[in-house]
Amino acid sequence: MAAAGLLAGYRATCHWSSIDQLSLLGAVPVSERVVRDRDRITGAGVTSGIDFALTVAEILGAEVAQEIQLQMEYDPEPRYQAGSPRSASPALVNRTRDKMRPLIARRRAMTERVARRLAKLSDTKRAYLELRGGKE
């Protein structure tokens, strides 16, 4: 969504290892499992995808979301309190980040490339609007 320019000016979240990249694409990074800002909903990491889905289901009502939760038997009892940089030990976070460093670097390079393209598109649109006297 951010790469498509759909999160510019919106609060958003994603996996903890890339949350700093959201600002490159105009989003306002928020370290939460699910972030709902106006008509946009974003989720972080794999398991927060279930929370994300239940948030989307709430559009149809809390009862519908609860039925879906029951059908999935989504009743988390994590074996370890290490599912987030907020709950994992600093040593574990650092060790994991070191292992993920090549992936994070590739992801960041791609995000920076997309951000440059979005900036060019923005410049092009601005120039177009100036030519049209501010009218689309």
C-alpha positions as CSV (number, residue, x, y, z in Angstrom):
1,M,0.0,0.0,0.0
2,A,2.8,2.4,0.9
3,A,4.7,1.7,-2.4
4,A,1.5,2.5,-4.3
5,G,1.3,5.9,-2.5
6,L,-1.8,4.9,-0.6
7,L,-0.4,5.5,2.9
8,A,1.0,9.0,2.4
9,G,0.0,10.9,5.5
10,Y,-1.6,7.9,7.1
11,R,-0.5,6.2,10.4
12,A,0.6,2.6,9.4
13,T,2.4,-0.4,10.7
14,C,4.4,-3.3,9.2
15,H,6.9,-5.9,10.4
16,W,9.2,-4.5,13.1
17,S,12.3,-5.1,10.9
18,S,11.1,-2.6,8.3
19,I,8.9,-0.2,10.2
20,D,11.5,2.6,9.7
21,Q,11.0,2.3,6.0
22,L,7.3,3.4,6.1
23,S,8.4,7.1,6.5
24,L,10.3,6.9,3.2
25,L,7.0,6.3,1.5
26,G,5.2,9.1,3.3
27,A,3.5,7.0,6.0
28,V,3.6,7.7,9.7
29,P,5.1,4.6,11.3
30,V,3.3,3.2,14.4
31,S,4.6,0.2,16.3
32,E,1.3,-1.7,16.8
33,R,0.0,-5.0,15.6
34,V,-2.9,-3.4,13.6
35,V,-3.3,0.3,12.8
36,R,-6.6,1.7,11.5
37,D,-6.4,5.2,10.2
38,R,-9.5,6.6,8.4
39,D,-10.1,4.2,5.5
40,R,-6.7,2.4,5.7
41,I,-5.9,-0.7,7.8
42,T,-2.4,-2.1,8.1
43,G,-0.9,-5.0,10.0
44,A,2.5,-6.1,11.3
45,G,4.1,-9.4,10.9
46,V,2.6,-12.8,10.2
47,T,0.4,-13.5,13.3
48,S,-0.9,-10.0,13.5
49,G,-2.4,-10.8,10.1
50,I,-5.1,-12.6,12.1
51,D,-5.7,-9.5,14.2
52,F,-5.7,-7.5,10.9
53,A,-8.4,-9.9,9.4
54,L,-10.6,-9.6,12.5
55,T,-10.3,-5.8,12.4
56,V,-11.5,-5.9,8.8
57,A,-14.3,-8.3,9.8
58,E,-15.4,-5.7,12.4
59,I,-16.6,-3.6,9.5
60,L,-19.5,-6.1,9.3
61,G,-19.9,-5.9,13.1
62,A,-18.2,-7.2,16.3
63,E,-20.4,-10.3,16.3
64,V,-19.2,-11.3,12.8
65,A,-15.6,-10.9,13.9
66,Q,-16.2,-12.9,17.0
67,E,-17.8,-15.7,15.0
68,I,-14.8,-15.8,12.7
69,Q,-12.4,-15.8,15.7
70,L,-14.3,-18.8,17.1
71,Q,-14.3,-20.6,13.8
72,M,-10.6,-20.3,13.6
73,E,-10.2,-21.1,17.3
74,Y,-7.9,-18.1,17.6
75,D,-7.1,-18.2,21.3
76,P,-3.4,-17.4,21.4
77,E,-1.3,-18.6,24.3
78,P,2.3,-17.9,23.1
79,R,4.8,-20.4,24.4
80,Y,7.4,-17.6,24.8
81,Q,7.2,-13.8,25.4
82,A,9.5,-13.1,22.5
83,G,7.1,-12.3,19.7
84,S,8.0,-8.6,19.4
85,P,11.0,-6.4,20.1
86,R,9.0,-5.0,23.0
87,S,8.8,-8.4,24.7
88,A,11.9,-10.2,23.5
89,S,15.2,-9.7,25.2
90,P,17.5,-7.1,23.7
91,A,20.1,-9.8,23.0
92,L,17.5,-11.9,21.1
93,V,16.4,-8.8,19.1
94,N,20.0,-7.9,18.2
95,R,20.9,-11.5,17.2
96,T,17.7,-11.8,15.1
97,R,18.3,-8.5,13.5
98,D,21.9,-9.5,12.6
99,K,20.6,-12.7,11.0
100,M,18.0,-10.7,9.0
101,R,20.4,-7.9,8.0
102,P,20.8,-9.0,4.3
103,L,17.0,-9.3,3.9
104,I,16.5,-5.9,5.6
105,A,19.1,-4.3,3.4
106,R,17.5,-5.7,0.2
107,R,14.1,-4.6,1.4
108,R,15.4,-1.1,2.3
109,A,17.1,-0.7,-1.1
110,M,13.8,-1.6,-2.8
111,T,11.8,0.8,-0.6
112,E,14.3,3.6,-1.4
113,R,14.0,2.9,-5.1
114,V,10.2,3.1,-4.9
115,A,10.3,6.3,-2.8
116,R,12.4,8.0,-5.5
117,R,9.9,6.9,-8.2
118,L,7.0,8.2,-6.1
119,A,8.8,11.5,-5.6
120,K,9.3,11.7,-9.4
121,L,5.6,11.0,-10.0
122,S,4.7,13.7,-7.4
123,D,6.9,16.2,-9.2
124,T,5.4,15.2,-12.6
125,K,1.8,15.6,-11.2
126,R,2.7,19.0,-9.6
127,A,4.1,20.2,-13.0
128,Y,1.0,18.9,-14.8
129,L,-1.3,20.7,-12.4
130,E,0.7,23.9,-12.8
131,L,0.3,23.7,-16.5
132,R,-3.4,23.2,-16.1
133,G,-3.7,26.1,-13.7
134,G,-4.2,23.8,-10.7
135,K,-7.1,21.8,-12.3
136,E,-6.9,18.1,-12.8
